[in-house]
Amino acid sequence: MSTPATNFNEREHVICQVARLVEEKYIYWVGGGGEPLSTVLLAKRAYAPNLQYLTEDGVVGPEAVVPFDPLMTMISSRANHRALQWATMNYAADIAHLGYVDYGILNTLQVDRYGNLNSSVIGKYQGGEGRRFGGPGGADTIAALAWRTILMTDQQKRKFVDRVDFISSPGFLDGPGSREKNGLPPNTGPWRVYTPWAMFGYDIDCQLQLQAISPFVTVEMVLSEMSFSPKIARTLGSLDVPTEEELLVLRTQIDVAGQTTDRGRWIELRDNKYVMVQD
C-alpha cells in the first residue's frame, strides 16, 4: 500500500515522477548530481534494488553511500562506493556507442521544441556577449548516444524556448531525420521532459507535446510558462503526487545533505485539493 503525500515540494515531486520510470532491466547514464542522480538513488532504494547505472564521469555500477555532500556527486568516494569500475567519460561513451545505454537522464538551462538542450550560454555566443555557464560536460554524449533521453527541468518561460541560444546537447536538431543526417545513431533521441508541473513527450514530427499535468496546476498555467506553443495531446494525463513512502526514502536516505529539501515551491493538500503555497 502507498499513501499519497499531503506536503511536498516541486523538486521532490519531479524526482518521484521520473524514479517510477526506472526499471532494473535497463541501463541508465545519469547526469552529474542534482535531480538526475537523486532519481536513480530513489529508484534503486524503492523500486529497483538491482539497478545498474553509469555516472556522467564514467563510473560503472556504483553503490552510493548516502548522504553525501551535494558538491561531491562525481569523482567522489561516497558517490562511487563499490563501483564495478572507475572509468572515464570516454569509456562510458564507448559503452553507449555499442548500444548498451538505454536511457540518459539529464537537466539543462534551456530546451526547445525539438528537444535540443543548452547548458553553455544564455544570449549571444559570439563576442562574449552572453552569460556563460559550465557547459554540458558529458551530457552532449549522453544525449547523442543513449537510445532515449529523459530531461528534468523547471517549468519556466526562460527555459522553454522556441530555439535554444546554443546547442550544447542534441535533441532532434531541426526535426525528423536531422539526427541521422548529422551522424547520430538512428532511432535515438529525446523521449520525455518532466517538470514539477507537467510531462512532455514528442509527436511524430519530433516536436514537443504536452501529455500530462500535475494536479495542482492547469494547462493554462503550464503554457504561460513557455516561450512557444507546444503541441497538446488529445487526452491529457494527470501526474500522481509523491507517496509518503517515497518521501521517507528521499528525505532520510538521500536528501539529508540538502540536495532537494526546500527547493522549489511547496504543495499542500487542502480541503481535498492540492494547491501550491505561494512564496
Protein Blocks (a to p, Z undefined) as FASTA:
>chain_A
ZZddfbdcfklmmmmmmmmmpcfkbccdddeehjllmmmmmmmmmmmmmbccddfkopah
iacdddddfklmghpfklmgoiabdcdfklmmmmmmnopafbdcdddfbdcfkopacfkb
gcjfeholaccdebjmjmmmmmmmmmbdcddddddfklmcfbdfbdfbccehnoghklmm
nopaehiacfbdcdfkbccdddfkopacdfbdcfkbcfklmmmmccbdcdddfbdcdddd
ddfklmmmmmmmmmmnopmgogajddddeehiacdddZZ
